[in-house]
Amino acid sequence: MTDSASLRRAPALSIAGLSHVYGAGLLRREVLTSIDLAIAPGEIVILNGPSGCGKTTLLTIAGALRGAQSGSVKHGHVELRGAGEGDLRKARRLIGFIFQAHNLHNSLTALGNVRMGMEAHGSGVMADWKARCADMLARVGLSNHMSDYPATLSGGQRQRVAIARALVTAPPLILADEATAALDGKSGRECVELIRNLAKGNGSAVLMVTHDARILDVADRVLTMTDGRIQVRP
C-alpha cells in the first residue's frame, strides 16, 4: 500500500517515453517522440514552440482527452495509459482546464459558470457551492460582476471567469492552452499572474502552452518543443 507521505511526493504529472503517431502507411506522422516530463505540485511549467510541433497533442494526452499510445502518463501514482473511459473520466475531474476560448455558457451568470466547474468534478464537491464560487470570483477580481452574463463582460473578465471555474475545486493539475492568445498584453499578463498565484496557493501544478513570450518569466521552468521533442531553454 502506498503511504500518504509517498503520495505527497509524487509528481502531479509524470510522463515517460511518450510517443504519438497520426495516420498510417505513407500518411504516418510522428508528432511526439520520447517525451519525458515531470511536474511537481505547485510548479508552473510553460511549454512553447512553433505551431504544429506537438504542444496541443501533448496537452490533450496529459489531460486524459486523448489516449497515450506508448510510454507512461501518470497523475500522481495513477497510470493513464491503457485506462478505461471510466478511469479517464475520473482523471479529468481532477484537472482544471483553461483554453484560448473561454467556453463560458452565455445563458449563465459568472457565478453560474463557476458553479459549472464544480459540477464537472462531481456532486461530492457541491457543499457550500455558492460561497466557494463567490470567493473564487472575488479572488480573480470579479466580486462586483458575479451576476453579470458573459456578453456584458470584457475579454479579460471572461477569461478571469474561466480561470475561476478551472481553479474553484483546487485541482492538483491545471492545463492551459494558449490562455492569453485572445487578450491584449496587459489583460494576458494579469490572467497568467492570477493562474500562477492561485495555483501556488493551492499547491496545484500548471502546464501552460503558449506562444506569448511576454509571460515566460512567470514560470518556474520554460520548455521548448521542436518537431515533437522537448528541449530545456538555455
Buried (B, 14 or more C-beta within 10 A) or exposed (E): EEEEEEEEEBBBBBBBEBBBBEEEEEEEEBBBBBBEBBBBBBBBBBBBBEEEBBBBBBBBBBBBBBBBEBBBBBBBEBBBBEBEEEBBEBBBBBBBBBBBEBBBEEEBBBBBBBBBBBEBBEEEBEEEBEEBBBBBBEBBBBEEBBEBBBEEBEBBBBBBBBBBBBBBBBBBBBBBBBBBBBBEEEBBBBBBEBBBBBBBEBBBBBBBBBEBEEBBEBBBBBBBBEEBBBEEEE
